[in-house]
Each structure stands twice: as C-alpha cells, then as structure tokens.
Amino acid sequence: MTTSVDDGAAGRPALGDAAAREMKQRLEDERRRRASQLGVLEQSVGQTSVEQTEASDYARMENLRESLTEIGSALQRLEEGTYGRCEGCAQPIPAGRLEILPYVRFCVKCQGKKNRSAR
C-alpha cells in the first residue's frame, strides 16, 4: 500500500480520497482482526482458572484493547480529515511510519518526547 500524505495546511485532509478509503479499509480490517483475537483470548481466559491463567494473557488482552481504542481514534481522525498529522507538532507523519503503524498519532520525534515525559 502506498500512503500519500499531503503537506498542505492543517485544515485540509492529510490523505487524498483514494488513499483515505484504502487506509479506512486497512484500519477496519485490523480492528476486526484484533477484536477477533481479543474475543478468543477472553474466552480462553474465561474457561481457565485464575491460578492457571498467565499474567501475559492479561497483558495481551490489555494491549489488544488499547490497540482497538487507537484504531477507533485513527478512524475518527480519517473522518475529520486530520489523519496523518502529528498530534504534537501538526506536521505530516512520514508515510513509512503510517505503513508500519497505521493508527499512530505522533511523528517519531514527538513520540520520543511523549515517551520521555511519561517516565
């Protein structure tokens, strides 16, 4: 997939129509996949005694829930026309970063600042 991010004004959509449709489909597919994984994991944990449930299972469920929230937020940004812009500096997020993490909110520089301030 090729993601074309517009370098124009912040009020303009960051993606062209075709790229936005493609990204929406990709995000929806990812949301379905992760929701399915979460459902399977929750069912498995629900059928296992607390003593036999691994801490990693709870961590995976939490990660999947967080991913679903982020994907939902990315879909909202697509609707609003702000998808592909860094929430820290408002600059376009590089297409390669969006390829790897299509629901990312920040460019690498701003993500690093956010991570450092969270410590």
N, C-alpha and C positions, 0 to 999 in steps of 0.2 A: 504494500500500500504506500502511496506517496501522499504525504500531508503537505499542503501548501499553506503556509501561514502568511497572512497579509501584514506588511509593515506599516500600514496606514494609521489613521487616527484611532484613538481608543474607542470611539463610538461606533466605528464600523466593524462589521463581522470580521473575525480573525481568519475565517476559512471561507473559501468560495462555496457555492451551493453544492456542487458535486462532492467536494471533499467533506463538507459538513454531513451530507447524507451518508457517505461511506463511514465516517467516524461514528455517527449515531448508530449505525448498524453494528459496527465493531463493538461499541460500548454496550449495546443491548445484548449482543451475543455473550460478551464477557459477564454481564450481570446474570444472565440465565445460567451460565456455566458455574459461576461461583455460588449462586443460590442453590443449585442442584447439589454441589459439593457440601454446602452447609447443611442442607436437609439430610443428606446421607450420614454426615458426621453426627448431627444431633440425634438422629435415630439410633445410630450405633452407641453413642454415649448413653442414651436413654435406656438401652437394653443391657447396659453393663453396670455392675455395682460400682458405687463410688470408690470403693477400695481398689478396684481393678482399672479404673479409668486413669489414663495417663494425664499428667499435667500438660503435656504437649497437645493433647486433644482439645483442652480448654483454650489453650493459646491459639491453636489453629482456628477454632470457632470464632474467637475474638478477632483474629486477623481477617477472616472471611467477612465478618460483619462490618469491620472498618472499611474493607475494600468495597463492599456493596454501598456503603454510605458515600465513599469517594466517587464511585461510578455514577451514583444518582446525582451528585453535585456536578460532575462533569457534563452529564446530560442536560442539567438545568443551565449550565453556562453555554452550552451549544444553543439552547432555545433563546437565551438572552443575547447571543452574539458576542459573548466575552470569552468563549473557549479559545485556548491557545495563547492567552495573555497571562503573564506572570501576575499573581495577586500581590506580589511585593513591590515590583518596580514598573509594572504595566507594559513592559516590553514583550515582544513576541517570544514565546518559548520555542527553542530550536525544534525543528521537525523531527530530528533524530530522537530527541528526548520524548516527544509525544508518541513516536513509534514504539518505544520501549515501555513507557508508562502513559497510556492514553488518557488517564484521569488525573495526571499530575497538575498541581496548582501553581508551582513555582519554578523558575529557571534554576539552574544548578547553583548559581551564586546566592540567590535569595533563600534557597532551600538550606544551604550551608549555614547562613546567618540564623535561620529559624532553628535549625538543629542545635547550634551552639547556644542560643538563648534559652533553649528548653532544658539544658543540662543543669 
